[in-house]
Amino acid sequence: MAPSFAAVGAAYTGTVVRVIDGDSLMVRVDSHQRQVRLKDIDAPEYDQPFGLRAKRYTASLCLGIEVTVHLHGTDDYERDLGVVLVEGQNINRELLWAGLAWHYKFHNKDPDLAALEDAARQAVGLATALKSSLA
């Protein structure tokens, strides 16, 4: 039987053994695997534009690495909702900063997350403008 970590505010450590998509991971804790959905963000699905890029970026940040998952409950699919840290680096925020996820504003009103998403959009817009001006 898998260990229970259902309490909001609980944290556990484990190794990321699979990146399902940009915002979903499988984490091995002892001899069990737990599916984790990154809290407060939404990355494109694998078959959507930028979905593969988001998945690869997430993998580059945490696949095969020990992470700490700060639990914030479970979602409708019984996945752990968590903030995932690698040596103090917040993976959820990294995906927003990289422009590979959206701030899930319906469930979270954190102005810092909104600002990260806005900054990424402006950077992407600037990069696109520079590229087109050089063409």
Contacts in CASP RR format, 6 or more apart in sequence:
PFRMAT RR
TARGET T0000
AUTHOR 0000-0000-0000
METHOD contacts of the structure
MODEL  1
MAPSFAAVGAAYTGTVVRVIDGDSLMVRVDSHQRQVRLKDIDAPEYDQPF
GLRAKRYTASLCLGIEVTVHLHGTDDYERDLGVVLVEGQNINRELLWAGL
AWHYKFHNKDPDLAALEDAARQAVGLATALKSSLA
2 29 0 8 1.000
2 32 0 8 1.000
2 33 0 8 1.000
2 34 0 8 1.000
3 12 0 8 1.000
3 29 0 8 1.000
3 30 0 8 1.000
3 32 0 8 1.000
5 12 0 8 1.000
5 29 0 8 1.000
5 34 0 8 1.000
5 69 0 8 1.000
5 71 0 8 1.000
5 80 0 8 1.000
6 71 0 8 1.000
6 73 0 8 1.000
6 74 0 8 1.000
7 71 0 8 1.000
8 71 0 8 1.000
8 72 0 8 1.000
8 73 0 8 1.000
9 70 0 8 1.000
9 71 0 8 1.000
9 72 0 8 1.000
10 71 0 8 1.000
11 68 0 8 1.000
11 69 0 8 1.000
11 70 0 8 1.000
11 71 0 8 1.000
12 29 0 8 1.000
12 34 0 8 1.000
12 68 0 8 1.000
12 69 0 8 1.000
12 71 0 8 1.000
13 29 0 8 1.000
13 66 0 8 1.000
13 67 0 8 1.000
13 68 0 8 1.000
13 69 0 8 1.000
14 27 0 8 1.000
14 28 0 8 1.000
14 29 0 8 1.000
14 66 0 8 1.000
14 67 0 8 1.000
14 68 0 8 1.000
14 69 0 8 1.000
15 27 0 8 1.000
15 28 0 8 1.000
15 64 0 8 1.000
15 65 0 8 1.000
15 66 0 8 1.000
15 67 0 8 1.000
16 25 0 8 1.000
16 26 0 8 1.000
16 27 0 8 1.000
16 28 0 8 1.000
16 62 0 8 1.000
16 63 0 8 1.000
16 64 0 8 1.000
16 65 0 8 1.000
16 67 0 8 1.000
17 26 0 8 1.000
17 27 0 8 1.000
17 28 0 8 1.000
17 33 0 8 1.000
17 63 0 8 1.000
17 64 0 8 1.000
18 25 0 8 1.000
18 26 0 8 1.000
18 63 0 8 1.000
19 25 0 8 1.000
19 26 0 8 1.000
19 55 0 8 1.000
19 58 0 8 1.000
19 59 0 8 1.000
19 62 0 8 1.000
19 63 0 8 1.000
20 26 0 8 1.000
20 35 0 8 1.000
20 55 0 8 1.000
21 43 0 8 1.000
21 44 0 8 1.000
21 45 0 8 1.000
21 46 0 8 1.000
21 51 0 8 1.000
21 54 0 8 1.000
21 55 0 8 1.000
21 58 0 8 1.000
22 38 0 8 1.000
22 43 0 8 1.000
22 44 0 8 1.000
22 51 0 8 1.000
22 54 0 8 1.000
22 55 0 8 1.000
22 57 0 8 1.000
22 58 0 8 1.000
22 95 0 8 1.000
22 100 0 8 1.000
22 101 0 8 1.000
23 37 0 8 1.000
23 38 0 8 1.000
23 41 0 8 1.000
23 42 0 8 1.000
23 43 0 8 1.000
23 54 0 8 1.000
23 58 0 8 1.000
23 95 0 8 1.000
23 101 0 8 1.000
24 35 0 8 1.000
24 36 0 8 1.000
24 37 0 8 1.000
24 38 0 8 1.000
24 79 0 8 1.000
25 35 0 8 1.000
25 36 0 8 1.000
25 38 0 8 1.000
25 58 0 8 1.000
25 62 0 8 1.000
25 67 0 8 1.000
25 84 0 8 1.000
26 33 0 8 1.000
26 34 0 8 1.000
26 35 0 8 1.000
26 36 0 8 1.000
27 33 0 8 1.000
27 34 0 8 1.000
27 35 0 8 1.000
27 36 0 8 1.000
27 67 0 8 1.000
27 69 0 8 1.000
34 69 0 8 1.000
34 80 0 8 1.000
35 77 0 8 1.000
35 79 0 8 1.000
35 80 0 8 1.000
36 69 0 8 1.000
36 79 0 8 1.000
36 80 0 8 1.000
36 81 0 8 1.000
36 82 0 8 1.000
36 84 0 8 1.000
37 75 0 8 1.000
37 77 0 8 1.000
37 79 0 8 1.000
37 80 0 8 1.000
37 81 0 8 1.000
37 82 0 8 1.000
38 82 0 8 1.000
38 83 0 8 1.000
38 84 0 8 1.000
38 91 0 8 1.000
38 92 0 8 1.000
38 95 0 8 1.000
38 101 0 8 1.000
39 72 0 8 1.000
39 81 0 8 1.000
39 82 0 8 1.000
39 83 0 8 1.000
39 92 0 8 1.000
39 108 0 8 1.000
40 83 0 8 1.000
40 92 0 8 1.000
40 103 0 8 1.000
40 104 0 8 1.000
40 107 0 8 1.000
40 108 0 8 1.000
40 110 0 8 1.000
40 113 0 8 1.000
41 92 0 8 1.000
41 95 0 8 1.000
41 96 0 8 1.000
41 101 0 8 1.000
41 102 0 8 1.000
41 103 0 8 1.000
41 104 0 8 1.000
41 113 0 8 1.000
42 101 0 8 1.000
42 102 0 8 1.000
42 104 0 8 1.000
43 51 0 8 1.000
43 54 0 8 1.000
43 55 0 8 1.000
43 58 0 8 1.000
43 95 0 8 1.000
43 100 0 8 1.000
43 101 0 8 1.000
43 102 0 8 1.000
44 50 0 8 1.000
44 51 0 8 1.000
44 54 0 8 1.000
44 100 0 8 1.000
44 101 0 8 1.000
45 51 0 8 1.000
46 52 0 8 1.000
46 55 0 8 1.000
50 100 0 8 1.000
51 100 0 8 1.000
53 100 0 8 1.000
54 95 0 8 1.000
54 100 0 8 1.000
54 101 0 8 1.000
57 95 0 8 1.000
57 98 0 8 1.000
57 100 0 8 1.000
58 91 0 8 1.000
58 95 0 8 1.000
58 100 0 8 1.000
61 86 0 8 1.000
61 89 0 8 1.000
61 91 0 8 1.000
61 94 0 8 1.000
62 84 0 8 1.000
62 86 0 8 1.000
62 91 0 8 1.000
65 86 0 8 1.000
66 86 0 8 1.000
67 84 0 8 1.000
67 85 0 8 1.000
67 86 0 8 1.000
67 91 0 8 1.000
68 84 0 8 1.000
68 85 0 8 1.000
68 88 0 8 1.000
69 80 0 8 1.000
69 82 0 8 1.000
69 83 0 8 1.000
69 84 0 8 1.000
69 85 0 8 1.000
70 82 0 8 1.000
70 83 0 8 1.000
70 84 0 8 1.000
70 85 0 8 1.000
71 80 0 8 1.000
71 81 0 8 1.000
71 82 0 8 1.000
72 81 0 8 1.000
72 82 0 8 1.000
72 83 0 8 1.000
73 80 0 8 1.000
73 81 0 8 1.000
73 82 0 8 1.000
74 80 0 8 1.000
74 81 0 8 1.000
75 81 0 8 1.000
82 92 0 8 1.000
83 90 0 8 1.000
83 92 0 8 1.000
84 90 0 8 1.000
84 91 0 8 1.000
84 92 0 8 1.000
85 91 0 8 1.000
92 101 0 8 1.000
93 113 0 8 1.000
93 116 0 8 1.000
95 101 0 8 1.000
96 102 0 8 1.000
96 103 0 8 1.000
96 113 0 8 1.000
96 116 0 8 1.000
96 117 0 8 1.000
96 120 0 8 1.000
97 116 0 8 1.000
97 119 0 8 1.000
97 120 0 8 1.000
98 120 0 8 1.000
99 117 0 8 1.000
99 120 0 8 1.000
99 121 0 8 1.000
99 123 0 8 1.000
99 124 0 8 1.000
101 117 0 8 1.000
102 117 0 8 1.000
103 110 0 8 1.000
103 113 0 8 1.000
103 114 0 8 1.000
103 116 0 8 1.000
103 117 0 8 1.000
105 114 0 8 1.000
END
